């Protein structure tokens, strides 16, 4: 989920904690838990600072180790321990339990996004992206905001948030069923389907889909249950040659390939260099594929420049490549 929703969830969980008898009887414990749930609801995304280094590191590691099983267990203990050092009189067990719950919920609500997480580490590095909840879902966000406003106006925070989360749970179930219906229709339409990447939009009945069959990639949309194929591409394996093997060793290309499950590639020859471009097919928007990785290799088999990230125009991509090739 987005940062705003995670923080709203932290506040809401603090309100839900008032159902705990220990919290009801200790205002200091409530304040400590409120801090713990807000920080815990955002803590796994502290790896966002990796973007300051470069996109390759960020793409490879964001929602990786910080969302893993060991990290989830660690965050609750560390955050609760730091808060307990400031509020030593409060019950540590209750403080830890609510803080840990905030961390766990953060990771759980990231799994249904199209971006996903590596939540099953250390058992597997596979990205888990169920693709039935938008990274920013206005319904989920507004439900949290509505609950928080009701709390500020005097509503019982515990029961208010309990109702809010019951509604959100039903909403998750509804969206999961919507995705299952879409997947079934696609399998009926393309019997040789190997993989389907779904990506919901902020509109309830509009989805983006990237379909992998035996020999093709299809990119399309599903609107009110109707599948519309917008583009199709031949499914071509990466060549096993020196040029491609060199490209795959580049940090930006390697990061892209470690993250993207559905992509096409193209090679373009120019006077002084060869450009290899990888294009993620999951995020088509306004007839454009914004998530790419590009490497340019000169005639002496040396990498000149490369880039990976979200780009919304060819000119901006070329500017990024120029900056990488000629850093200030």
C-alpha positions in Angstrom: 0.0 0.0 0.0 1.0 3.6 -0.2 2.6 5.5 2.7 -0.6 7.5 3.6 -2.7 4.4 3.9 -0.1 2.6 6.0 0.1 5.6 8.4 -3.7 5.8 8.6 -3.8 2.1 9.4 -1.3 2.7 12.2 -3.6 5.3 13.8 -6.6 3.0 13.3 -4.9 0.1 15.0 -4.1 2.4 17.9 -7.8 3.0 18.2 -8.6 -0.7 17.9 -6.2 -1.3 20.7 -8.5 0.4 23.1 -10.6 -2.8 23.1 -7.7 -4.3 25.1 -8.6 -4.1 28.8 -5.0 -3.3 29.7 -5.0 -0.3 27.3 -8.3 0.9 28.6 -7.0 1.2 32.1 -3.6 2.8 31.3 -3.5 6.0 29.3 0.3 5.9 29.2 0.2 2.4 27.6 -2.4 3.7 25.1 0.0 6.5 24.0 2.9 4.1 23.8 0.9 1.7 21.7 -0.4 4.5 19.4 3.2 5.4 18.7 4.1 1.8 18.2 1.3 1.1 15.8 2.0 4.2 13.7 5.7 3.5 13.5 5.2 -0.3 13.0 2.7 0.3 10.2 5.4 2.1 8.3 8.6 0.4 9.5 9.0 -2.2 6.7 9.1 0.6 4.2 12.1 2.3 5.8 14.0 0.6 3.0 12.7 3.5 0.7 15.9 5.3 1.6 17.6 2.9 -0.8 16.3 5.1 -3.6 18.8 7.7 -2.5 21.5 5.3 -3.7 20.1 4.3 -7.1 17.1 2.8 -8.8 18.8 -0.6 -9.3 19.4 -1.1 -5.5 15.9 0.2 -4.7 14.1 -2.1 -7.2 16.1 -5.1 -6.1 15.6 -4.6 -2.4 12.5 -2.6 -1.8 9.8 -4.8 -0.1 12.5 -7.5 0.1 14.4 -8.2 3.3 12.5 -5.6 5.3 9.2 -7.5 4.6 10.7 -11.0 5.2 9.6 -13.2 8.0 12.7 -12.5 10.2 12.3 -8.8 9.7 8.6 -8.9 10.6 9.6 -10.6 13.9 12.4 -8.2 14.5 10.5 -4.9 13.8 8.0 -5.5 16.6 10.6 -6.3 19.2 12.9 -3.4 18.2 10.2 -0.7 18.0 8.5 -1.9 21.2 11.9 -2.0 22.9 12.7 1.6 22.0 9.3 2.9 23.0 9.5 0.9 26.3 12.8 2.6 27.0 10.9 5.9 26.9 7.8 4.6 28.8 9.4 2.0 31.1 6.3 1.7 33.3 4.0 0.3 30.6 3.3 -3.4 30.0 5.8 -4.5 27.4 3.9 -7.6 26.3 0.8 -5.5 25.3 3.0 -2.9 23.7 4.9 -5.5 21.7 1.8 -7.4 20.7 0.0 -4.3 19.1 3.2 -3.0 17.5 4.0 -6.4 16.0 0.4 -6.6 14.7 0.9 -3.3 12.9 4.0 -4.6 11.2 2.3 -7.9 10.3 -0.7 -6.1 8.8 1.7 -3.8 6.8 3.2 -6.8 5.1 -0.1 -8.7 4.6 -1.7 -5.7 2.9 1.3 -5.3 0.5 0.9 -8.9 -0.8 -2.4 -8.3 -2.7 -0.8 -5.4 -4.7 0.6 -5.9 -8.2 4.0 -4.8 -7.0 4.1 -7.5 -4.2 6.7 -8.4 -1.7 9.3 -11.0 -0.9 7.3 -11.9 2.2 8.3 -15.6 2.2 12.0 -15.0 2.7 14.2 -16.7 3.8 12.4 -19.8 2.4 12.2 -18.3 -1.1 13.1 -15.0 -2.9 10.0 -15.3 -5.1 8.0 -12.1 -5.4 4.5 -12.6 -4.0 2.1 -10.2 -5.9 -1.5 -11.3 -5.9 -2.7 -8.3 -7.9 -6.2 -7.7 -6.6 -5.8 -4.5 -4.6 -4.4 -1.3 -6.0 -1.3 0.2 -4.3 -3.5 3.1 -3.5 -7.0 2.1 -2.9 -9.3 5.1 -2.3 -12.0 2.9 -0.6 -9.6 1.5 1.9 -7.9 4.9 2.6 -11.2 6.7 3.0 -12.6 4.0 5.3 -9.7 4.6 7.6 -10.0 8.4 7.4 -13.7 8.1 8.1 -13.0 6.0 11.2 -10.4 8.3 12.5 -12.7 11.4 12.0 -15.5 9.6 13.8 -13.1 8.9 16.6 -12.1 12.5 16.8 -15.8 13.5 16.9 -16.3 11.3 20.0 -17.1 7.8 18.6 -15.8 4.8 20.5 -12.4 4.1 18.8 -12.3 0.4 19.5 -15.7 -0.5 18.2 -15.5 2.0 15.3 -12.3 0.5 14.0 -13.6 -3.0 14.5 -16.5 -2.2 12.2 -14.1 -0.5 9.7 -11.9 -3.6 9.6 -14.8 -5.9 9.2 -15.9 -3.9 6.2 -12.4 -3.8 4.8 -12.1 -7.6 5.2 -15.3 -8.1 3.2 -13.9 -5.7 0.6 -10.7 -7.8 0.3 -12.8 -10.9 -0.2 -14.9 -9.2 -2.9 -11.8 -8.0 -4.8 -10.2 -11.5 -4.5 -13.4 -13.0 -6.0 -13.4 -10.4 -8.8 -9.8 -11.4 -9.7 -10.7 -15.1 -9.7 -13.5 -14.4 -12.1 -11.2 -12.5 -14.4 -8.5 -15.2 -14.3 -11.2 -17.9 -15.1 -12.4 -15.9 -18.1 -8.9 -15.4 -19.4 -8.2 -19.2 -19.1 -11.4 -19.8 -21.0 -10.4 -17.4 -23.7 -6.8 -18.5 -23.9 -6.6 -22.2 -23.0 -2.8 -22.2 -23.3 -2.3 -19.5 -20.7 0.8 -20.0 -18.6 0.7 -16.9 -16.4 -1.6 -14.0 -15.7 -0.5 -10.7 -14.1 -3.5 -8.7 -12.9 -3.3 -5.1 -11.8 -6.5 -3.3 -10.5 -7.0 0.4 -11.2 -8.6 2.8 -8.8 -11.9 2.2 -10.7 -13.7 -0.8 -9.2 -14.6 -2.5 -12.5 -11.4 -1.7 -14.5 -8.3 -3.9 -14.4 -5.1 -4.2 -16.4 -3.9 -7.7 -17.4 -0.7 -9.1 -18.9 -1.2 -12.6 -20.2 1.6 -15.1 -21.0 0.7 -18.0 -23.3 2.8 -20.7 -24.9 4.1 -18.4 -27.6 2.7 -14.9 -27.0 2.3 -12.1 -24.5 -1.1 -10.3 -24.5 -1.7 -6.9 -22.8 -5.2 -5.9 -22.2 -7.9 -4.5 -19.9 -10.9 -6.0 -18.3 -13.8 -3.6 -18.0 -17.1 -4.7 -16.4 -16.0 -8.3 -17.0 -15.3 -7.8 -20.7 -11.7 -8.7 -21.8 -10.2 -6.4 -24.4 -6.8 -7.3 -25.9 -4.9 -4.1 -26.6 -1.5 -5.4 -27.8 0.1 -8.7 -28.4 3.8 -9.7 -28.7 5.7 -12.8 -29.8 7.2 -14.6 -26.9 10.9 -14.8 -27.7 13.5 -16.2 -25.4 16.6 -14.1 -24.5 19.4 -15.1 -26.9 22.4 -16.8 -25.4 25.2 -14.6 -26.8 28.0 -12.3 -25.6 26.0 -9.1 -26.1 23.0 -10.3 -24.0 25.1 -12.0 -21.4 27.0 -8.7 -20.9 23.7 -6.8 -20.7 22.4 -9.2 -18.0 25.4 -8.4 -15.9 24.6 -4.7 -15.7 23.3 -3.7 -12.3 20.2 -2.0 -13.8 19.3 -4.9 -16.1 19.9 -7.4 -13.4 17.7 -5.6 -11.0 14.9 -5.4 -13.5 15.1 -9.1 -14.4 15.1 -10.0 -10.7 11.8 -8.2 -10.3 9.8 -8.3 -13.5 8.0 -11.6 -14.3 6.4 -10.4 -17.6 8.5 -8.4 -20.0 9.5 -8.2 -23.7 12.8 -7.1 -25.0 14.2 -5.5 -28.1 17.6 -4.8 -29.6 18.4 -1.7 -31.7 21.6 -1.1 -33.5 23.0 2.4 -33.9 26.2 3.8 -35.5 28.4 3.6 -32.4 26.5 1.4 -30.0 23.8 -1.2 -29.5 20.8 -0.6 -27.2 19.0 -3.4 -25.4 15.6 -2.5 -23.9 13.5 -4.5 -21.5 9.8 -3.5 -21.0 7.6 -4.6 -18.2 4.2 -5.4 -19.6 2.2 -5.2 -16.4 1.8 -1.4 -16.1 0.5 -0.2 -19.5 -0.9 3.3 -19.1 -2.1 5.7 -21.8 -0.5 3.4 -24.5 2.8 3.6 -22.7 4.8 1.1 -20.7 6.5 3.2 -18.0 8.7 0.6 -16.2 11.7 -0.2 -18.3 15.4 -1.1 -18.2 17.8 0.0 -20.9 21.5 -0.6 -21.5 23.7 0.8 -24.3 26.8 -1.2 -25.3 29.5 0.2 -27.6 31.2 -1.6 -30.5 34.1 -2.7 -28.1 31.6 -4.6 -25.9 31.7 -2.1 -23.1 28.7 -0.8 -21.3 28.3 2.9 -22.0 25.2 3.6 -19.9 22.2 2.0 -18.4 19.0 2.9 -16.5 16.0 1.2 -14.9 12.9 2.8 -13.4 9.6 4.5 -14.2 9.8 6.7 -17.3 6.8 8.3 -19.0 8.4 9.8 -22.1 11.2 8.8 -24.5 12.9 12.2 -24.0 13.1 11.7 -20.2 14.6 8.3 -20.7 17.3 9.6 -23.0 18.0 12.4 -20.5 18.4 9.7 -17.8 20.8 7.7 -20.0 22.8 10.9 -20.7 23.1 11.6 -17.0 24.3 8.0 -16.2 26.8 8.3 -19.1 28.0 11.7 -18.1 27.6 12.1 -14.3 28.2 15.6 -12.9 
